[in-house]
């Protein structure tokens, strides 16, 4: 009902006025920067065309979704996913257009693993005959698939998986069996309630020729398995499968548990592009490169690196706009009767938000570079050339670890920087925060997978140390050999870099730090024979140093090679480059000092330089986040609205949209009735427990 609040307005200056002033004070062209970031592959055109189509559908309204229970939310997720798939057919959307629709709706689709992992694994791991049979079924959604690798007892340690795939030479079948409770498949998305097929990763067990009746494991291999009846959708005999229950996030995803009891699958179920079991002799042909078995994981990791930029950009957009509108306290050294200060003008807020703003651009260029490396490596692999596989695997592992940490921690930092309202439902961060929290863990725990980066770098340093005076086989070896030669000539002291006056020297300092840490790890592991586990913390730091070096180098290269951006934009982006690099350096200053990359005097000046850079970026902050072109529909945030109507929207959500305010409760503790006038003594809620 209308009431007197309908005519109330926020105190002045209001949000629209404030954001208008913010945009007027910056000379950068938002549209130009937005096109630079997102127009090259048609992203912005697709967004502009598909957004109004999505907004017209009542099923995609976001007004009440936070108030739904988990079963209701999952039903909504399934309904939305089905409608999106039908809309894809109706509008004849390409896969990229369909992805855009999913991006805007912003639900993790219950069909996500079908598209992201199931089809990809078949495309990459199946032989030609298997591809010809399965891909038409999967790409047309005649069957719905998932990817079941992680188990209750093992996640990151893929070689430790317990599910067995035992070869029966008499029937030419594999027998899938879960010998222990911890062999239960676990966390497998799209499988709990929806998928009827799945890729199952299991230990391949073949008869031991030297010991009759015994079996030898040949490691984990992928199999394609039907798990539910195509008519009744009930699990097949010998399979127990279901949803694991509530989680921190991904409320619309049916993460599964699944066990097998002597379940037989045909010989053709084993994906056999790189390895095979001869159906007549039982002879095993192993893959030329064992790491190929993890190809699907590498694909997902590369995508996670690429997508981190837009996830963090959403949180930073909300934080920058809200902290520009929000005002608290007068300047202590200014006019006591003057206006309250914009929260974003406080250095204690800037230091939390503006380095993250710079990080969004760093992640953008890094994501593009990671995609290029992945695509080039896949082309090489398709031709039978595996030379780039190790580099791709190392780079994707290290960047997945670092980029998802930067984004996940950044979302939470933005939430905290916005004070009390950041904790509320109108922040726009509840779902993105809880959903993205999984990323540092899934597809390889972020601490564990950094070992793969360290192992790769130690191997490279070992090769460089054996012949430091010859040319390396790649850029990494060349850098390592140059470092060893310089170390041999000058001892422990090497040239320091002028990081406060040279952008190139910033890049070189990050390279030096990573290379020096790789050499230290090589010395400890190869020369001194240190136990691997005793080095794990050091190796994790090495991976982060290497990944930060990649990000800084990529950011520098993108700006140096660009010939299209106008001078005002280029100037601000260079400041963002310096802020990201020097803020990161300040946080790890001891490593830069220890590697002799940066002099102590320069390290001492980093804090003041970072603050100077924030002051230079501050006037452009709102326009910089505007350049990500994130529509209000996707943000779903009162705090981050493009028009700045923060307080009007917050009040509307609380006063008019909150269904709890339409219920009158009985507050008397001595009466069992819960809802006033209902006569319900609590039985309705008790029945749901």
KEVO-984933 format. One record per residue (C-alpha): residue number from 1; x, y, z. Coordinates in Angstrom, 2 decimals. Layout:
# residues N
   i    east   north      up
 NUM       X       Y       Z
...
# end
This chain:
# residues 689
   i    east   north      up
   1    0.00    0.00    0.00
   2    1.15    3.56   -0.65
   3    2.38    5.42    2.42
   4    4.21    8.61    3.30
   5    7.57    7.05    2.39
   6    6.61    7.19   -1.28
   7    7.48   10.89   -1.30
   8   10.67   10.76    0.74
   9   13.97   11.44   -0.98
  10   17.57   10.79    0.16
  11   19.67   13.51    1.72
  12   21.80   15.66   -0.57
  13   23.94   15.37   -2.55
  14   22.06   12.34   -3.82
  15   23.47    9.37   -5.70
  16   22.64   10.45   -9.26
  17   24.17   13.89   -8.67
  18   27.27   12.37   -7.13
  19   27.92    9.85   -9.90
  20   27.29   12.50  -12.55
  21   30.02   14.64  -10.97
  22   32.33   11.63  -10.76
  23   31.91   10.99  -14.47
  24   32.38   14.64  -15.38
  25   35.75   14.89  -13.62
  26   37.35   12.16  -15.75
  27   38.55   12.70  -19.31
  28   38.60    9.05  -20.34
  29   36.09    7.80  -22.92
  30   34.16    4.94  -21.34
  31   32.80    3.58  -24.59
  32   36.24    3.54  -26.19
  33   37.76    1.62  -23.29
  34   34.78   -0.72  -23.15
  35   35.19   -1.60  -26.81
  36   38.91   -2.14  -26.28
  37   38.19   -4.58  -23.46
  38   35.18   -6.46  -24.76
  39   34.27   -5.70  -28.35
  40   36.93   -7.63  -30.26
  41   35.04  -10.94  -30.21
  42   31.57   -9.37  -30.37
  43   30.96   -9.57  -26.60
  44   29.37   -6.12  -26.28
  45   27.23   -6.55  -29.37
  46   25.93   -9.88  -28.08
  47   25.24   -8.39  -24.66
  48   23.30   -5.45  -26.08
  49   21.23   -7.71  -28.34
  50   20.46  -10.52  -25.90
  51   19.89   -8.51  -22.68
  52   16.43   -7.16  -23.67
  53   15.35  -10.64  -24.75
  54   16.28  -12.04  -21.34
  55   14.66   -9.19  -19.42
  56   11.30   -9.76  -21.15
  57   10.99  -13.27  -19.70
  58    9.24  -13.32  -16.27
  59   11.16  -16.48  -15.34
  60   14.39  -14.48  -15.33
  61   13.18  -11.90  -12.81
  62   15.63  -11.65   -9.90
  63   13.35   -9.79   -7.45
  64   12.53  -12.75   -5.20
  65   15.12  -15.42   -5.91
  66   17.06  -14.79   -2.69
  67   13.93  -15.62   -0.69
  68   13.51  -19.12   -2.15
  69   14.40  -22.35   -0.36
  70   17.06  -24.63   -1.80
  71   14.58  -27.06   -3.49
  72   12.63  -24.10   -4.91
  73   15.84  -22.46   -6.09
  74   16.99  -25.64   -7.79
  75   13.62  -26.00   -9.53
  76   13.93  -22.40  -10.70
  77   17.45  -23.13  -11.95
  78   16.23  -26.14  -13.95
  79   13.29  -24.17  -15.36
  80   15.57  -21.32  -16.40
  81   18.12  -23.66  -17.94
  82   15.44  -25.44  -19.97
  83   13.98  -22.16  -21.17
  84   17.42  -20.89  -22.17
  85   18.02  -24.04  -24.19
  86   14.67  -23.62  -25.98
  87   15.43  -19.94  -26.57
  88   18.73  -20.96  -28.14
  89   16.81  -22.98  -30.70
  90   14.12  -20.35  -31.21
  91   16.59  -17.50  -31.75
  92   19.13  -19.72  -33.52
  93   21.82  -18.56  -31.10
  94   25.41  -19.61  -31.58
  95   27.20  -21.16  -28.62
  96   28.73  -17.77  -27.77
  97   25.30  -16.14  -27.84
  98   23.94  -18.89  -25.61
  99   26.86  -18.34  -23.21
 100   26.00  -14.64  -23.12
 101   22.41  -15.43  -22.13
 102   23.67  -17.65  -19.31
 103   26.12  -14.97  -18.21
 104   23.32  -12.41  -17.92
 105   20.89  -14.69  -16.10
 106   23.75  -15.42  -13.70
 107   22.57  -18.79  -12.46
 108   25.04  -21.64  -12.46
 109   23.16  -23.82  -14.92
 110   22.36  -27.37  -13.77
 111   23.52  -28.29  -17.28
 112   26.85  -26.49  -16.91
 113   28.99  -29.64  -16.60
 114   27.27  -31.14  -19.63
 115   28.51  -28.25  -21.73
 116   31.77  -27.44  -19.99
 117   33.24  -30.86  -19.16
 118   31.21  -33.71  -20.66
 119   31.29  -32.54  -24.27
 120   34.84  -31.20  -23.96
 121   36.16  -34.50  -22.60
 122   34.56  -36.48  -25.41
 123   35.93  -34.04  -27.95
 124   39.46  -34.25  -26.51
 125   39.72  -37.81  -25.17
 126   37.53  -39.94  -27.47
 127   38.78  -41.63  -30.63
 128   37.25  -40.81  -34.00
 129   34.67  -43.61  -33.86
 130   33.59  -42.61  -30.36
 131   33.37  -38.96  -31.32
 132   31.24  -39.78  -34.34
 133   28.79  -41.67  -32.13
 134   28.68  -39.54  -28.98
 135   29.10  -35.94  -30.11
 136   25.84  -35.74  -32.12
 137   23.97  -37.05  -29.06
 138   25.68  -34.70  -26.62
 139   25.66  -31.55  -28.74
 140   21.94  -31.97  -29.48
 141   21.25  -32.66  -25.79
 142   19.64  -36.01  -26.63
 143   21.64  -37.20  -23.65
 144   22.73  -35.09  -20.67
 145   26.17  -35.72  -19.24
 146   28.44  -34.83  -16.34
 147   32.06  -35.40  -15.31
 148   32.72  -37.66  -12.31
 149   36.33  -37.58  -11.17
 150   36.50  -36.29   -7.58
 151   35.69  -38.79   -4.85
 152   34.71  -38.60   -1.20
 153   38.25  -39.55   -0.21
 154   40.32  -37.99   -3.01
 155   40.14  -34.73   -4.92
 156   43.39  -33.14   -5.99
 157   45.28  -36.45   -5.88
 158   43.79  -37.94   -9.03
 159   46.16  -40.91   -8.94
 160   44.71  -41.82   -5.55
 161   41.18  -42.36   -6.88
 162   39.68  -45.60   -5.59
 163   36.90  -46.42   -8.06
 164   37.95  -49.51  -10.03
 165   37.44  -50.31  -13.71
 166   38.45  -53.99  -13.84
 167   38.84  -55.63  -17.25
 168   36.96  -58.88  -17.86
 169   38.57  -60.49  -20.89
 170   35.92  -63.22  -21.10
 171   33.02  -60.83  -21.70
 172   35.14  -57.96  -23.06
 173   33.69  -55.60  -20.48
 174   34.94  -53.33  -17.75
 175   33.48  -53.77  -14.27
 176   33.05  -50.53  -12.33
 177   33.13  -51.08   -8.59
 178   33.39  -48.86   -5.51
 179   35.39  -50.98   -3.02
 180   35.14  -48.47   -0.15
 181   32.87  -45.68    1.02
 182   35.58  -43.15    0.16
 183   35.50  -44.44   -3.43
 184   32.12  -42.73   -3.77
 185   32.18  -40.09   -6.47
 186   31.53  -36.71   -4.84
 187   30.96  -33.08   -5.83
 188   30.22  -34.02   -9.45
 189   27.98  -31.24  -10.81
 190   24.95  -31.87  -13.05
 191   24.94  -35.51  -11.92
 192   22.99  -35.50   -8.65
 193   19.52  -35.22  -10.19
 194   19.79  -34.39  -13.91
 195   22.43  -36.23  -15.94
 196   21.72  -39.61  -17.49
 197   25.30  -40.17  -18.65
 198   28.66  -39.16  -17.24
 199   32.36  -39.37  -17.80
 200   33.70  -41.56  -14.99
 201   37.39  -41.46  -14.10
 202   38.44  -44.79  -12.58
 203   41.57  -46.84  -11.94
 204   42.15  -49.11  -14.93
 205   42.83  -52.61  -13.56
 206   44.19  -55.26  -15.95
 207   45.12  -58.88  -15.19
 208   48.69  -59.33  -13.96
 209   50.30  -61.74  -16.46
 210   52.85  -62.88  -13.86
 211   50.31  -63.52  -11.12
 212   47.02  -65.22  -12.13
 213   43.96  -63.80  -10.42
 214   45.72  -60.56   -9.54
 215   45.26  -57.18  -11.19
 216   47.62  -54.29  -11.88
 217   46.50  -50.66  -11.90
 218   47.45  -48.60  -14.94
 219   46.26  -45.36  -13.40
 220   43.08  -43.30  -13.81
 221   41.31  -43.37  -17.16
 222   38.06  -41.84  -18.44
 223   35.00  -43.93  -19.32
 224   31.62  -42.83  -20.64
 225   28.81  -44.42  -18.67
 226   25.00  -44.35  -18.75
 227   23.82  -43.97  -15.15
 228   20.04  -43.47  -15.44
 229   17.24  -45.07  -17.43
 230   16.39  -42.91  -20.44
 231   12.62  -43.29  -19.86
 232   12.15  -43.37  -16.08
 233   15.29  -41.35  -15.22
 234   15.88  -43.74  -12.32
 235   19.43  -44.94  -11.53
 236   20.38  -48.17  -13.27
 237   20.76  -51.32  -11.18
 238   24.15  -51.36   -9.51
 239   24.38  -47.56   -9.24
 240   23.59  -45.39   -6.22
 241   23.52  -41.70   -7.09
 242   22.03  -38.52   -5.61
 243   22.59  -34.90   -4.62
 244   25.03  -34.25   -1.74
 245   22.91  -31.50   -0.14
 246   23.39  -27.82    0.84
 247   26.65  -26.03    0.07
 248   28.20  -22.59    0.53
 249   27.05  -21.62   -2.95
 250   25.98  -23.04   -6.32
 251   22.44  -23.46   -5.04
 252   21.25  -24.29   -8.57
 253   23.80  -27.08   -9.08
 254   23.09  -30.71   -8.17
 255   26.53  -31.84   -7.02
 256   26.47  -35.61   -6.74
 257   27.58  -38.67   -4.86
 258   27.72  -41.92   -6.84
 259   28.82  -45.49   -6.16
 260   28.98  -48.59   -8.36
 261   28.39  -52.21   -7.39
 262   29.99  -54.57   -9.94
 263   28.51  -52.48  -12.75
 264   29.44  -53.71  -16.24
 265   30.15  -51.40  -19.15
 266   31.23  -52.32  -22.70
 267   34.79  -52.12  -24.00
 268   33.76  -49.13  -26.12
 269   33.06  -47.12  -22.95
 270   36.76  -46.42  -22.42
 271   37.69  -43.16  -24.14
 272   40.53  -44.35  -26.32
 273   42.14  -41.50  -28.18
 274   45.43  -41.70  -26.31
 275   45.29  -45.09  -24.58
 276   43.51  -48.36  -25.23
 277   42.93  -51.93  -24.13
 278   42.91  -54.43  -26.98
 279   39.54  -56.23  -26.69
 280   40.98  -59.51  -27.94
 281   44.29  -59.70  -26.11
 282   43.77  -57.34  -23.17
 283   47.06  -55.64  -24.04
 284   47.25  -52.07  -22.83
 285   48.56  -49.20  -24.96
 286   49.56  -46.33  -22.71
 287   49.33  -42.67  -23.72
 288   52.42  -41.05  -25.19
 289   51.93  -38.21  -22.70
 290   50.26  -39.32  -19.42
 291   49.30  -35.70  -18.66
 292   46.83  -35.84  -21.55
 293   44.43  -37.63  -19.24
 294   44.02  -34.28  -17.45
 295   43.28  -32.32  -20.63
 296   39.73  -31.44  -19.57
 297   41.02  -29.98  -16.29
 298   43.51  -27.81  -18.18
 299   40.67  -26.53  -20.36
 300   38.59  -25.60  -17.33
 301   41.54  -23.97  -15.57
 302   42.29  -21.85  -18.63
 303   38.66  -20.72  -18.72
 304   38.72  -19.89  -15.02
 305   41.71  -17.61  -15.60
 306   39.87  -15.89  -18.44
 307   36.63  -15.43  -16.50
 308   38.20  -14.09  -13.30
 309   38.37  -10.56  -14.76
 310   34.60  -10.18  -15.21
 311   33.80  -11.69  -11.82
 312   36.13   -9.30  -10.02
 313   34.98   -6.41  -12.23
 314   31.42   -6.89  -10.97
 315   32.45   -6.63   -7.33
 316   34.73   -3.66   -7.99
 317   32.02   -1.89  -10.01
 318   29.63   -2.14   -7.07
 319   32.28   -1.08   -4.55
 320   33.50    1.94   -6.55
 321   30.02    3.28   -7.30
 322   28.71    2.78   -3.79
 323   31.77    4.18   -2.03
 324   31.56    7.22   -4.31
 325   27.92    7.83   -3.33
 326   28.30    6.94    0.35
 327   29.35    9.84    2.57
 328   30.63    9.65    6.14
 329   32.18   12.36    8.34
 330   33.68   15.73    7.47
 331   37.37   16.17    6.72
 332   39.06   16.57   10.12
 333   41.34   19.24    8.73
 334   38.68   20.98    6.67
 335   35.47   22.94    7.23
 336   33.63   21.34   10.15
 337   30.34   22.49    8.65
 338   31.22   21.34    5.16
 339   29.75   18.31    3.39
 340   30.62   14.81    4.49
 341   33.40   13.14    2.54
 342   32.81   10.52   -0.11
 343   33.96    7.23    1.40
 344   36.14    6.57   -1.64
 345   38.19    9.66   -0.77
 346   39.53    7.97    2.37
 347   42.92    6.32    1.70
 348   41.90    3.43    3.96
 349   39.08    2.66    1.51
 350   41.16    3.38   -1.58
 351   43.87    0.91   -0.53
 352   41.25   -1.83   -0.46
 353   39.37   -1.01   -3.65
 354   41.67    0.76   -6.13
 355   44.37   -1.96   -6.33
 356   41.50   -4.35   -7.11
 357   40.32   -1.98   -9.83
 358   43.81   -2.17  -11.32
 359   43.71   -5.95  -10.92
 360   40.65   -6.25  -13.16
 361   42.68   -4.93  -16.09
 362   45.68   -7.09  -15.20
 363   43.42  -10.16  -15.18
 364   41.87   -9.11  -18.47
 365   45.10   -9.17  -20.44
 366   46.29  -12.29  -18.63
 367   43.06  -14.11  -19.43
 368   43.45  -13.33  -23.13
 369   47.05  -14.55  -23.04
 370   46.06  -17.78  -21.27
 371   43.37  -18.46  -23.86
 372   45.89  -17.94  -26.68
 373   48.41  -20.32  -25.07
 374   45.71  -22.95  -24.57
 375   44.39  -22.72  -28.12
 376   47.88  -22.87  -29.63
 377   48.81  -25.84  -27.46
 378   45.61  -27.69  -28.39
 379   46.36  -27.14  -32.07
 380   49.84  -28.59  -31.54
 381   48.43  -31.57  -29.64
 382   45.88  -32.25  -32.39
 383   48.85  -32.52  -34.78
 384   50.67  -34.91  -32.45
 385   53.12  -32.29  -31.19
 386   53.26  -32.34  -27.38
 387   56.17  -29.91  -26.88
 388   53.97  -27.13  -25.48
 389   51.93  -29.38  -23.17
 390   54.11  -28.98  -20.07
 391   54.27  -25.19  -20.40
 392   50.50  -24.93  -20.87
 393   49.85  -27.21  -17.89
 394   52.22  -25.22  -15.67
 395   50.92  -21.82  -16.75
 396   47.25  -22.79  -16.38
 397   47.88  -24.32  -12.94
 398   49.77  -21.33  -11.59
 399   47.43  -18.72  -13.01
 400   44.33  -20.65  -11.95
 401   45.67  -20.60   -8.41
 402   46.61  -16.92   -8.36
 403   43.78  -15.43  -10.43
 404   41.00  -17.19   -8.54
 405   42.55  -16.14   -5.24
 406   42.76  -12.52   -6.44
 407   39.12  -12.61   -7.53
 408   37.70  -14.51   -4.55
 409   39.59  -12.46   -1.98
 410   38.81   -9.32   -3.96
 411   35.05   -9.91   -3.82
 412   35.19  -10.28   -0.04
 413   37.45   -7.23    0.29
 414   34.93   -5.18   -1.69
 415   32.12   -6.42    0.54
 416   33.94   -5.43    3.71
 417   34.98   -2.07    2.26
 418   31.29   -1.19    1.84
 419   30.54   -1.48    5.55
 420   27.14   -2.59    6.82
 421   25.27   -2.32    3.52
 422   27.87   -4.60    1.95
 423   26.52   -7.36    4.19
 424   22.93   -6.86    3.04
 425   20.89   -8.49    0.32
 426   20.99   -5.35   -1.79
 427   24.75   -5.47   -2.14
 428   24.63   -7.70   -5.19
 429   27.49   -9.73   -3.75
 430   25.74  -12.54   -1.87
 431   25.44  -14.97   -4.77
 432   28.64  -14.05   -6.59
 433   30.60  -14.26   -3.33
 434   29.23  -17.63   -2.24
 435   29.40  -19.13   -5.73
 436   32.93  -17.96   -6.51
 437   34.26  -19.23   -3.17
 438   34.47  -22.66   -4.76
 439   36.98  -21.59   -7.39
 440   40.14  -21.65   -5.23
 441   39.29  -25.28   -4.43
 442   37.73  -26.88   -7.52
 443   39.77  -28.22  -10.45
 444   42.81  -28.48   -8.20
 445   43.21  -26.92   -4.78
 446   45.06  -23.63   -5.12
 447   47.82  -24.62   -2.73
 448   48.24  -28.11   -4.10
 449   48.44  -27.34   -7.83
 450   51.24  -24.84   -7.32
 451   53.50  -27.87   -6.85
 452   53.03  -28.57  -10.55
 453   54.36  -25.12  -11.40
 454   57.34  -25.54   -9.08
 455   58.17  -28.99  -10.46
 456   58.14  -27.59  -14.00
 457   60.40  -24.66  -13.06
 458   62.85  -26.87  -11.15
 459   63.07  -29.15  -14.17
 460   63.75  -26.15  -16.39
 461   66.39  -24.78  -14.02
 462   68.06  -28.19  -13.84
 463   68.31  -28.27  -17.63
 464   69.66  -24.71  -17.67
 465   72.29  -25.49  -15.03
 466   73.63  -28.42  -17.04
 467   74.55  -26.23  -20.02
 468   74.25  -22.53  -19.12
 469   76.35  -21.35  -22.07
 470   74.16  -22.84  -24.80
 471   70.83  -21.61  -26.14
 472   67.72  -22.84  -24.34
 473   64.85  -24.64  -26.02
 474   62.39  -21.93  -24.95
 475   62.18  -18.48  -23.37
 476   62.09  -19.84  -19.82
 477   65.33  -21.78  -20.24
 478   67.00  -18.77  -21.86
 479   66.12  -16.59  -18.84
 480   67.33  -19.24  -16.44
 481   70.63  -19.67  -18.27
 482   71.21  -15.92  -18.34
 483   70.56  -15.78  -14.59
 484   73.08  -18.58  -13.96
 485   75.72  -16.91  -16.14
 486   75.23  -13.58  -14.35
 487   75.36  -15.32  -10.99
 488   78.59  -17.04  -11.98
 489   80.16  -13.71  -12.99
 490   78.96  -11.52  -10.12
 491   78.32  -13.96   -7.30
 492   75.20  -13.36   -5.25
 493   75.02   -9.65   -6.12
 494   73.25   -8.79   -9.38
 495   71.95   -5.57  -10.87
 496   69.01   -3.92   -9.10
 497   66.24   -2.35  -11.15
 498   64.95    1.22  -11.14
 499   61.34    0.30  -10.45
 500   60.22    3.81   -9.48
 501   61.18    5.35  -12.82
 502   61.04    2.57  -15.41
 503   58.06    0.38  -16.30
 504   60.35   -2.08  -18.07
 505   62.43   -2.35  -14.93
 506   59.27   -3.25  -13.01
 507   58.80   -6.18  -15.39
 508   62.44   -7.21  -15.07
 509   62.27   -7.07  -11.28
 510   59.34   -9.50  -11.24
 511   61.22  -11.81  -13.62
 512   64.36  -11.63  -11.45
 513   62.44  -12.42   -8.29
 514   60.74  -15.47   -9.86
 515   63.97  -16.72  -11.44
 516   65.95  -16.31   -8.21
 517   63.28  -18.21   -6.31
 518   63.34  -20.96   -8.94
 519   67.11  -21.21   -8.53
 520   66.74  -21.41   -4.74
 521   64.23  -24.24   -5.14
 522   66.57  -26.01   -7.57
 523   69.43  -25.72   -5.09
 524   67.35  -27.05   -2.21
 525   65.78  -29.92   -4.13
 526   68.38  -30.99   -6.70
 527   71.71  -29.99   -5.16
 528   70.96  -30.42   -1.45
 529   68.37  -33.23   -1.93
 530   65.85  -31.63    0.42
 531   62.63  -33.52    1.12
 532   59.84  -32.33   -1.20
 533   57.28  -31.84    1.56
 534   59.69  -29.70    3.56
 535   59.80  -27.28    0.60
 536   56.06  -26.98   -0.04
 537   55.61  -23.49    1.41
 538   58.65  -22.26   -0.51
 539   57.34  -23.90   -3.70
 540   53.94  -22.26   -3.29
 541   55.63  -18.86   -3.05
 542   57.66  -19.71   -6.15
 543   54.49  -20.45   -8.10
 544   52.92  -17.18   -7.03
 545   56.08  -15.27   -7.99
 546   56.12  -16.92  -11.42
 547   52.42  -16.23  -11.99
 548   52.71  -12.61  -10.86
 549   55.61  -12.22  -13.27
 550   53.42  -13.55  -16.09
 551   50.61  -11.12  -15.19
 552   52.92   -8.10  -14.95
 553   54.75   -9.01  -18.17
 554   51.48   -9.55  -20.02
 555   49.97   -6.29  -18.76
 556   53.11   -4.38  -19.77
 557   53.21   -6.03  -23.20
 558   49.55   -5.30  -23.92
 559   49.93   -1.59  -23.17
 560   53.30   -1.30  -24.94
 561   52.00   -2.91  -28.12
 562   48.64   -1.14  -28.26
 563   48.33    1.42  -31.07
 564   44.62    2.25  -30.77
 565   43.85    3.65  -27.32
 566   43.64    7.41  -26.85
 567   46.23    9.14  -24.67
 568   43.96    9.79  -21.64
 569   42.97    6.11  -21.44
 570   46.51    4.90  -22.02
 571   47.79    7.20  -19.27
 572   45.31    5.85  -16.72
 573   45.93    2.22  -17.72
 574   49.67    2.71  -17.28
 575   48.93    3.99  -13.78
 576   46.80    0.88  -13.21
 577   49.73   -1.26  -14.37
 578   52.05    0.48  -11.92
 579   49.55    0.27   -9.08
 580   48.98   -3.46   -9.58
 581   52.70   -4.18   -9.84
 582   53.96   -1.94   -7.04
 583   51.14   -2.85   -4.66
 584   51.95   -6.53   -5.26
 585   55.64   -5.79   -4.79
 586   55.01   -3.97   -1.51
 587   53.19   -7.02   -0.16
 588   56.11   -9.31   -1.06
 589   58.95   -6.82   -0.61
 590   61.32   -9.21    1.16
 591   61.39  -11.53   -1.86
 592   62.36   -8.65   -4.15
 593   65.06   -7.53   -1.73
 594   66.43  -11.05   -1.23
 595   66.67  -11.61   -4.98
 596   68.56   -8.29   -5.31
 597   65.97   -7.19   -7.86
 598   65.09   -4.00   -5.98
 599   67.17   -1.82   -3.67
 600   66.01   -1.36   -0.09
 601   65.68    2.40   -0.60
 602   63.19    1.88   -3.43
 603   61.25   -0.68   -1.41
 604   61.00    1.86    1.41
 605   59.35    4.30   -1.00
 606   56.74    1.88   -2.31
 607   53.99    2.85    0.16
 608   54.12    6.53   -0.80
 609   54.30    5.67   -4.52
 610   51.24    3.41   -4.20
 611   49.33    6.21   -2.48
 612   50.36    8.67   -5.21
 613   49.11    6.26   -7.88
 614   45.78    5.82   -6.10
 615   45.36    9.60   -5.97
 616   45.94    9.76   -9.74
 617   43.50    6.94  -10.49
 618   40.81    8.10   -8.03
 619   39.18   10.75  -10.32
 620   38.72    8.11  -13.03
 621   37.46    5.28  -10.81
 622   33.77    5.47  -11.73
 623   34.45    5.73  -15.44
 624   36.94    2.87  -15.26
 625   34.33    0.54  -13.79
 626   31.74    1.86  -16.24
 627   34.03    0.66  -19.03
 628   33.30   -2.96  -18.11
 629   29.76   -2.29  -19.38
 630   28.12   -4.51  -16.77
 631   24.33   -3.99  -16.95
 632   22.31   -3.33  -13.81
 633   20.31   -6.49  -14.52
 634   23.43   -8.59  -14.10
 635   24.74   -6.67  -11.08
 636   21.36   -6.99   -9.31
 637   22.70   -4.51   -6.78
 638   21.15   -1.52   -5.07
 639   24.64   -0.35   -4.11
 640   26.12   -0.62   -7.59
 641   23.37    0.88   -9.74
 642   24.62    2.85  -12.73
 643   22.30    5.76  -11.89
 644   23.42    5.95   -8.25
 645   19.93    5.56   -6.72
 646   21.39    3.51   -3.90
 647   19.15    4.45   -0.99
 648   15.91    4.48   -2.97
 649   16.58    0.93   -4.18
 650   17.67   -0.34   -0.76
 651   14.47    0.97    0.81
 652   12.29   -0.39   -2.00
 653   13.78   -3.87   -1.61
 654   13.18   -3.82    2.15
 655    9.81   -2.06    2.31
 656    8.04   -3.26   -0.82
 657    9.71   -6.43   -2.10
 658   10.52   -8.33    1.11
 659    7.87  -11.07    1.53
 660    8.63  -11.40    5.24
 661    7.06   -7.99    5.79
 662    3.73   -9.31    4.47
 663    3.46  -11.80    7.35
 664    2.25  -10.81   10.82
 665    3.84  -12.94   13.53
 666    2.58  -13.76   17.02
 667    5.32  -12.56   19.42
 668    3.84  -14.09   22.62
 669    6.17  -16.85   23.79
 670    3.42  -18.51   25.84
 671    1.36  -19.17   22.71
 672    2.36  -21.84   20.16
 673    0.85  -19.94   17.24
 674    3.58  -18.61   14.91
 675    1.67  -16.57   12.31
 676   -0.96  -14.29   13.80
 677   -4.47  -15.60   13.21
 678   -3.34  -18.82   11.54
 679   -3.99  -21.13   14.47
 680   -0.84  -23.00   13.45
 681    0.97  -24.24   16.55
 682    4.27  -24.65   14.74
 683    3.38  -27.95   13.15
 684    3.89  -26.70    9.60
 685    7.51  -25.75   10.23
 686    8.10  -28.86   12.36
 687    7.01  -31.06    9.46
 688    9.87  -29.68    7.36
 689   12.60  -30.53    9.86
# end
